[in-house]
Amino acid sequence: MDKILHIKNLTKIYDEGKAALKVLDGVSFDARKGEFIVFVGPSGSGKSTLLNLIALLDTATSGEVIFEGKNILKLKEAQKAKLRLGKFGFVFQFDGLLPEFNVLENVNMPALIKGKNKLKRAGELLKNFGIDALAAKMPPSISGGEKQRAAIARALINEPALLLADEPTGNLDAARKEQIFKDFAALAKTGITILMVTHDMHAAGFADKCYKIEGGKVQPL
């Protein structure tokens, strides 16, 4: 598999008054195309910060994020926004579906933001996740697990190379959590690289690689 992501000595320090809080301390790892990588750690361990830095939603204190051969930390803001929309997909703990649009319209939304209409692809994604019957339903009327699967479909609408998932199963029961882990493992086999952070050790059993993140350090499990 080709290496798609190289993280080198990534550090994040927040200045809090007189005290400096080092959230990430020289984190380094590689991700290859089609790998499902899980980062496990407790709350406050730096998991979300790591994803936010890779996603260019926060600014690193030092280090490099090499994506497809380029240090993307050096991009201009407009270039970062274009990269996020075109190459990255995002799934969060809260599904973020817009209640005034039906499920199909929600999945299509990132395509519209990019200036395209991909309703056909949105329908295909819903079918792939077994929720095509929900296309015309409004988000408040479907279950938490169904919402999260729709959110994953939405993250895939622009055919990202990298999917970033931040505690995507935090609000789900055990059965629905396992289904999401299986979905991610299957997605990785299609060539999408997936980075997921979670406090749920059970996710490690579905991943190609698993790291423990604690005290700002990342170690293989």
ZAGU-656194 format. One line per field, with one value per residue (C-alpha): x, y, z; residue number from 1; residue in three letters. Coordinates in nm, 2 decimals, decimal comma. Layout:
BEGIN
east (X_...) $
north (Y_...) $
up (Z_...) $
votor (NUM_...) $
rose (ALA_...) $
//
This chain:
BEGIN
east (0,00_0,12_0,19_-0,06_0,01_0,33_0,31_0,64_0,72_0,37_0,35_0,07_0,12_-0,16_-0,05_-0,28_-0,18_0,16_0,13_0,19_-0,01_0,16_-0,13_0,07_0,44_0,63_0,38_0,50_0,33_0,25_-0,08_-0,11_-0,38_-0,67_-0,56_-0,81_-0,61_-0,76_-0,62_-0,74_-0,71_-0,90_-1,07_-0,82_-0,54_-0,51_-0,71_-0,93_-0,64_-0,45_-0,74_-0,80_-0,43_-0,43_-0,76_-0,61_-0,88_-0,62_-0,26_0,04_0,31_0,57_0,61_0,49_0,18_0,27_-0,04_0,01_0,37_0,31_0,35_-0,01_0,06_0,23_-0,07_-0,26_-0,60_-0,79_-0,58_-0,66_-1,03_-1,02_-0,82_-1,07_-1,37_-1,21_-0,98_-1,10_-1,42_-1,53_-1,74_-1,80_-1,96_-2,27_-2,40_-2,46_-2,74_-2,95_-3,31_-3,48_-3,34_-3,42_-3,15_-3,07_-3,04_-2,81_-2,58_-2,56_-2,49_-2,10_-2,13_-2,35_-2,10_-1,84_-2,07_-2,19_-2,51_-2,46_-2,80_-2,75_-2,43_-2,59_-2,86_-2,60_-2,42_-2,74_-2,80_-2,44_-2,51_-2,85_-3,05_-3,18_-3,53_-3,47_-3,38_-3,69_-3,71_-3,62_-3,33_-3,53_-3,74_-3,46_-3,25_-2,90_-2,73_-2,91_-2,81_-2,45_-2,45_-2,61_-2,33_-2,07_-2,24_-2,23_-1,86_-1,80_-2,00_-1,70_-1,49_-1,23_-0,89_-0,88_-1,17_-1,13_-1,36_-1,37_-1,55_-1,81_-1,97_-1,97_-2,35_-2,44_-2,52_-2,28_-2,45_-2,46_-2,10_-1,99_-2,18_-1,99_-1,66_-1,75_-1,85_-1,51_-1,32_-1,51_-1,46_-1,09_-1,08_-1,21_-0,90_-1,00_-0,76_-0,95_-0,82_-1,05_-1,01_-1,21_-1,20_-1,35_-1,08_-1,33_-1,26_-0,90_-1,03_-1,15_-0,85_-0,54_-0,33_-0,40_-0,22_-0,26_-0,25_-0,19_0,00_0,05_0,24_0,14_0,25_0,16_-0,07) $
north (0,00_0,35_0,59_0,87_1,04_1,10_1,27_1,39_1,53_1,69_1,91_2,13_2,36_2,58_2,89_2,92_3,23_3,17_2,79_2,61_2,30_2,05_1,85_1,67_1,60_1,50_1,26_1,06_0,79_0,69_0,59_0,40_0,40_0,18_0,15_0,18_0,32_0,36_0,59_0,49_0,71_0,87_1,21_1,49_1,27_1,48_1,25_1,53_1,77_1,52_1,50_1,87_1,93_1,68_1,83_2,18_2,29_2,39_2,52_2,30_2,45_2,25_1,94_1,83_1,68_1,54_1,44_1,30_1,42_1,78_1,95_2,08_2,28_2,54_2,58_2,91_2,93_2,91_2,60_2,44_2,49_2,34_2,04_1,98_1,99_1,78_1,53_1,49_1,35_1,41_1,21_1,34_1,22_1,42_1,35_1,71_1,64_1,94_1,88_2,09_1,87_1,50_1,23_1,23_1,61_1,60_1,34_1,56_1,88_1,88_1,82_2,13_2,33_2,22_2,34_2,00_1,80_1,43_1,31_0,99_0,91_1,01_0,76_0,49_0,56_0,53_0,19_0,08_0,15_-0,02_0,29_0,39_0,34_0,65_0,88_1,10_1,09_1,39_1,34_1,38_1,07_0,82_0,64_0,74_0,46_0,55_0,91_0,82_0,60_0,88_1,11_0,86_0,86_1,24_1,23_1,01_1,21_1,40_1,08_1,17_1,01_1,05_1,00_1,15_1,02_1,18_0,95_0,86_0,59_0,79_0,81_0,46_0,14_-0,17_-0,32_0,00_0,08_-0,26_-0,19_0,14_-0,03_-0,29_-0,01_0,16_-0,17_-0,24_0,12_0,10_-0,21_0,02_0,23_0,51_0,58_0,61_0,76_0,72_0,84_0,68_0,57_0,24_-0,04_-0,27_-0,07_-0,21_-0,55_-0,40_-0,18_-0,25_-0,06_0,07_0,33_0,44_0,81_0,94_1,23_1,37_1,07_0,80_0,44_0,13_-0,12) $
up (0,00_-0,08_0,21_0,20_0,53_0,73_1,07_1,20_1,54_1,57_1,88_2,01_2,31_2,44_2,64_2,94_3,12_3,28_3,23_2,90_2,83_2,60_2,45_2,18_2,23_1,92_1,77_1,46_1,26_0,90_0,73_0,40_0,15_0,26_0,62_0,91_1,21_1,55_1,83_2,18_2,48_2,77_2,76_2,75_2,60_2,29_2,05_1,91_1,89_1,68_1,43_1,43_1,34_1,06_0,93_0,94_1,18_1,44_1,41_1,52_1,74_1,54_1,33_0,99_0,83_0,50_0,29_-0,05_-0,05_0,06_0,40_0,42_0,73_0,50_0,28_0,26_0,42_0,09_-0,01_0,33_0,28_-0,07_0,06_0,34_0,11_-0,17_0,00_0,36_0,50_0,86_1,11_1,46_1,78_1,70_1,36_1,27_1,02_0,94_1,07_0,80_0,52_0,46_0,48_0,11_0,10_0,40_0,24_-0,08_0,11_0,09_-0,29_-0,32_-0,12_-0,37_-0,65_-0,76_-0,73_-0,65_-0,55_-0,75_-0,56_-0,23_-0,30_-0,38_-0,06_0,15_-0,03_0,05_0,42_0,41_0,49_0,14_0,27_0,49_0,20_0,23_0,61_0,83_1,07_1,39_1,29_1,26_1,52_1,65_1,46_1,14_1,18_1,22_0,91_0,72_0,85_0,73_0,39_0,39_0,46_0,16_-0,10_-0,23_-0,25_0,01_0,03_0,40_0,65_1,00_1,27_1,61_1,87_1,60_1,83_2,15_2,16_2,04_2,21_2,18_1,87_1,67_1,77_1,63_1,31_1,26_1,33_1,06_0,82_0,86_0,81_0,49_0,37_0,42_0,19_-0,09_-0,06_0,18_0,47_0,80_1,12_1,41_1,77_2,05_2,41_2,31_2,31_2,13_1,81_1,80_1,69_1,36_1,28_1,07_1,33_1,67_1,88_2,24_2,29_2,64_2,79_2,45_2,33_2,07_2,11_1,90_2,08) $
votor (1_2_3_4_5_6_7_8_9_10_11_12_13_14_15_16_17_18_19_20_21_22_23_24_25_26_27_28_29_30_31_32_33_34_35_36_37_38_39_40_41_42_43_44_45_46_47_48_49_50_51_52_53_54_55_56_57_58_59_60_61_62_63_64_65_66_67_68_69_70_71_72_73_74_75_76_77_78_79_80_81_82_83_84_85_86_87_88_89_90_91_92_93_94_95_96_97_98_99_100_101_102_103_104_105_106_107_108_109_110_111_112_113_114_115_116_117_118_119_120_121_122_123_124_125_126_127_128_129_130_131_132_133_134_135_136_137_138_139_140_141_142_143_144_145_146_147_148_149_150_151_152_153_154_155_156_157_158_159_160_161_162_163_164_165_166_167_168_169_170_171_172_173_174_175_176_177_178_179_180_181_182_183_184_185_186_187_188_189_190_191_192_193_194_195_196_197_198_199_200_201_202_203_204_205_206_207_208_209_210_211_212_213_214_215_216_217_218_219_220_221) $
rose (MET_ASP_LYS_ILE_LEU_HIS_ILE_LYS_ASN_LEU_THR_LYS_ILE_TYR_ASP_GLU_GLY_LYS_ALA_ALA_LEU_LYS_VAL_LEU_ASP_GLY_VAL_SER_PHE_ASP_ALA_ARG_LYS_GLY_GLU_PHE_ILE_VAL_PHE_VAL_GLY_PRO_SER_GLY_SER_GLY_LYS_SER_THR_LEU_LEU_ASN_LEU_ILE_ALA_LEU_LEU_ASP_THR_ALA_THR_SER_GLY_GLU_VAL_ILE_PHE_GLU_GLY_LYS_ASN_ILE_LEU_LYS_LEU_LYS_GLU_ALA_GLN_LYS_ALA_LYS_LEU_ARG_LEU_GLY_LYS_PHE_GLY_PHE_VAL_PHE_GLN_PHE_ASP_GLY_LEU_LEU_PRO_GLU_PHE_ASN_VAL_LEU_GLU_ASN_VAL_ASN_MET_PRO_ALA_LEU_ILE_LYS_GLY_LYS_ASN_LYS_LEU_LYS_ARG_ALA_GLY_GLU_LEU_LEU_LYS_ASN_PHE_GLY_ILE_ASP_ALA_LEU_ALA_ALA_LYS_MET_PRO_PRO_SER_ILE_SER_GLY_GLY_GLU_LYS_GLN_ARG_ALA_ALA_ILE_ALA_ARG_ALA_LEU_ILE_ASN_GLU_PRO_ALA_LEU_LEU_LEU_ALA_ASP_GLU_PRO_THR_GLY_ASN_LEU_ASP_ALA_ALA_ARG_LYS_GLU_GLN_ILE_PHE_LYS_ASP_PHE_ALA_ALA_LEU_ALA_LYS_THR_GLY_ILE_THR_ILE_LEU_MET_VAL_THR_HIS_ASP_MET_HIS_ALA_ALA_GLY_PHE_ALA_ASP_LYS_CYS_TYR_LYS_ILE_GLU_GLY_GLY_LYS_VAL_GLN_PRO_LEU) $
//
